[in-house]
C-alpha cells in the first residue's frame, strides 16, 4: 500500500490545571485559524501515525 498516513492536527487550550482539546482536524489551515482566533495559551499539535511494518 503506498498511501501515506494522514496527519491530524489537534488544537488545545490551557484551562488550569489541564489542556483541553478544542478541535481535531486533518486541515492544517483550519487548525491554525482556530488557534489564532482563540488567542493566548493555545497549542497546535501535529500527529502523523507511523506506517505499520510489513505492509505491502
Phi, psi and omega in degrees: 000131184257002180292135175278146176297140181283135177277136178246139179248130182242121178260124180234150177236143181274119172235113187316135357260019186228163171273139180239130179286130181256322185209139172234123185211162175264356182262110183297316182297321178296320179297315181293321178296318179295318179297319180295322179296319183291316177102240187284158175056046180236145174224151176240118178259141178250121183240119177237114180293145177281142178294146181290142177289143177088000178283135179236000000 
